[in-house]
Amino acid sequence: MSADIDRNDVLTAMRGIDLFKDVPENAIKLERLGGLTNRNYRIDSPRGRHVLRIPGAGTSEYISRKNEAHAARSAAKVGVNADVVHFDETTGVMLCRFVDGGITLNVERFKDLGSVQRSAVALKRVHDNAAPFLNRFELFQMVDEYLDILAKRNAPLPDGYHDVKREAEAVRAALNARPLPIKPCHCDPLAENFLDTGERVHVIDWEYAGNNDPMWDLGDVSVEAAFGRDQDEALLEAYFGGKAPAGDRGRMVLYKAMCDLLWTLWGIIQHVNQNPADDFWAYAVNRFERCKKLMGSPDFGKHLQSVKNG
């Protein structure tokens, strides 16, 4: 897409936002930001600094903008998400205030244990203080829904996917044996969704948010940011204010495998949607291989048992 077409799309979206109604086009400075499925832009104008999100093609197939809008605003009210200025639940166009001083985290920057700890505090603030979200993030239901989407398109799956899904029934049984209260969760904590000012972390992009087991967020961020042992320990200790209970630690590990089982299918959906942002077939296969490796490790059964024991 050319820069001119890009700018025209952004200006068109901005015309539907009251904040920019009287702002002349020549007073608007745009900068394209990252994003796997959506187009994101920093906007500098006389109205301040903002970030505009324009949804990617096909995302309405599996994302509820009504649920996202509620979650985004709820997380903003507790000081974790960026302030939401505008959200069009029909188009999915969203405008947030720019987080001044926020550095976008990635695998390398997450090696700073301070960033890990601040991220744990941010997630816990949402889990404990955000108003409940409108929807439940149902892991196994989402797996089935994604499989249904892919089946209708005759899309390929990595070899052995259904076998591993059957093995995951043991995880479902362990989690259901001692269900814990669900809480508002981000549910898609990519490393790049964390903005660190050095004093606090903001968490953005609440498309997949829902009420969920909070250990999902910890397990998922551990996987997304390629945490090692020291990072996992820093995350858990900051979240719990000390040593994590064995059952919670076990649930975090189980969710490491399950998030890869789920997001494997998400990657294939991007592949069949011909999303140009990445090689999503390779992305999906890599996630699936990592899921199999963890589920086949000697310690996985121990964590499964610790979850059963509570």
N, C-alpha and C positions, 0 to 999 in steps of 0.2 A: 504494500500500500504506500502510495507516495505521501510525502509530508503535507502537500496541499490538500489531498483527500482526507488525511488524518485530521488536519486542522478544521476542515469544513464539518466533519462529523462531530468534533468536540464543540464547535461553536453552535451547531444545531442543537446539541444536547443542552448546552448552557442557556439557550433561549427559553427553555422550559422551566428555568429556575429563577424564581423571583429575585434572588440576591443579585443576579447579573443583569437585570432588566434594563438598567440605564448605563451600563458599562460599555464604552465604545470598543470595537474590535481591536483597534490599534493600541489599546491600553492593556491588552491581554497577552501574557507570555506563557507559552506552553512547553512542557517537558515530558516526554514519554517515559513512563516508569515500567518496571518489570511486571510480569503476570503470566501464568500458564494458560488460563482460559479466557480471561477478560482483558480489556484494554484500560490501562490506568494512566492518568496524566496529572502532573503537578500543574496547578494554575496559579500564576502570580498576577494579581489585578489590584485596582484601587480598593477592592473589598477585602484584601488580605491574601493569605496563602491557603490554598485548598488542594484536595485530591479528588478528581472525578473518576468514577468507575463506570465504564460502558460494558455491559455483559457480552460475553462471547456467544457466537452462534451455537445453538443447540443446548445451551445451559438451562433453558426453561423446561427442558424435558425431565430434569432430575433435581431442580432446585426450586423451592417455594420462596418467592421474593417477600411474601407476607411474613413468613416465619423469620426470614433473614432480617427484615427491617426491625421486627420486634427485638430480636436478639442483639442486633447491633446497637440499638438505642439503650437496651437494658445494660449492656456491658459498658457503654459510654457513661451512663449515670453513676456507675461505681468507679469511674476514673480509669478504666482499662482500655476500652476501645477509644479511638479518636472520636471527637464530637461529631455527631451526625447532623448536618445542616439541611439536607434534602434527601428524600428517598421516594422514588416513584415506583410503587409496587406493581404497576402494570408493565413498565419497560425494564425495571431493574436498575435504572440509572441512579447512582448514589453520589452525593457530594459530602465530603468530610473535611474538617479543618486539618491542615497540615500539622504534623507533630514536630514542632521546632526542636532541633537538637537530637532528634531520633535517628539513630544509625540502624539500618536494616541488618539484622543478624543473618548469618549463614553458617555452614558447618565449621568454617575456620574461626569465625568470631565467637562461636559458642564454646570454643575451647577455654575461654575466659570463664572461670567458675563463678565470678561475680555476675555475669550475664545469666548464667544458669540459675543462680539463686534468685535474682530479681524476677526472672521469668516464672519461677515456682510461686513466688509471692503474688504475681499478677494473676496467675491461673487460680490460685486459692481464693483471691479476692472475688473473682467471678463466681466460683463454686459456692462460696459462703454468703455472698451479699447481693448478687444480681437477682432481680425479679425473675421468677420462673419463666422459661421460654414457652412458646406455644406448642411445640412438638416434642416428641420423644425420638431420640436418635437410637434406632433399633438396629443393632449390628447385623444380626442374622436375617432380619427382614430386608435390610438394604442389600445384602448379598443376593437374596432371591430376586429383588426388584431389578438389580443390575443385570443378573443373569437373564431375566425375562426380556429386558431391553435388547441384550445382545443376541438372544435366540431369535427374536423377531427379525434381526438383520443377518441371520446366519453367520455371525461373526465367529472367528476361531478363538479358542481358549488355549492357554499353555497346556502341554501334555500333563495329564494327571491332576488337573485342577479339581475335578469332581471327587477324586479319591481323597485329596487333602481336605476338601470340604466335609466329607463324611467323617474323617478323623477329628475334625473340629467339633463334632457333636460332643466329644468328651469335655471340651472347653465350655461349651454351652451348659452342660450338665453341672459342671463344677461351679460356674458363675450363678446358676439358678439355685444351687443348693443352699447358698447363703446370700440372698439378694440384699443389697444395701440401698439406702435411700438415694434416689437419683437427684442430680443437681444440674443447674445450668452449666453447660460445657461448650467449649469451642469446637471440638471434635475434628478439626483439620489444622493442627498446629504445625504447619510448615515452618522451618527456620526463618524463612523470609517474611512470615507474618508477625514477627516480633521486632519491635523498634525500641532500642535501648538508648536512653539519654545519659546513662552512666549513674543516674540516681533512681530511675524507675523504668520499668518496661511497659510499653503499650502493646496490645495484641489486636491486630486488625483482621479483616476478611472473615465475616461470620456467616458465610453462605451455607455451611454444613452444620451450623450450631444446633444444639438440641439438648433436652434434659437427658442426662446420661450418667453412667458411673464415672466419677471424676478421675479414676485411675486410667481411664482411656486417654485423657489428655496427656498424662505423664508418660504413658507407654508410647503414645504416638509421637510426641515431640522427641523422645529418646531415639526413636527410629529415624524420624525425618532429619534430625541434626547429627546422626551418626555418633551418639554418645558412647563413650567408653565407661568403664567401671567408676572412675572418679567423678565423672559428670552425673551418672545415675545416682551416686551417693549424695552428691551436692544437691541435686534436684529433690530427692526424697527428704533429706534432712531439713532443707529450707521449707519444704511444703508442710512437714509434720512438726517442725520445731524440735527435732530430735530424731531418734531412731524410729524408722518406719515399722509398724506391725508386720509380721511375716505374711499375714493374709493379704494386706494391701500391696506389699512388695510383689507377692505372687500374682495378684491381679494385674499389676503393671506389666509384668513379663508376659502373661497370657495375651494381653492386649497388644503387645509388640508384634506378636505373630498374627493376631486377628486383623490389625490395621493393614498389614501387608496383604492378607487374604482379601480384604475388601477393596483396597486401593489398586490392587492388580486389575480388578474389573473396571474401575474408574479409568485406568490407563487405557484399557482396550476400547472403552467408549470414546475416549479422545482420539484413539487411532482410527476408529471407523468414522468419526466425525471429521477426519482429515485435519485435525488441529495442527497447524504448522509450527507450533512453539517448541516442539521437541520430537524425538523419536519415541513415540508413546508405546509402540510394541516392545521395544527394548526395555523401556521403563517398566512395563507390566511384567515382562519375563523376569527381570532382575528382582522385582518385589516378590514375585512368587517363589523364586529360588531362595530368597532370604527367609521367607515364611517357612518353607520346608526345612531349611537348615536349623532354624530355632526350634521348631516342633520336634525335630529328630535329635536334639541335643540331650545329653544325660540329665541336665538340671531341669528340663522342662517338666518332666513327670513330678519332680519334687515340688515345683511351684504349683503344679496342678493340685497336688495333695494339700499343700498349705492353704490353698483357696477353699478346698472342701472342708478343711478343719476350721477355717475361720481365723 
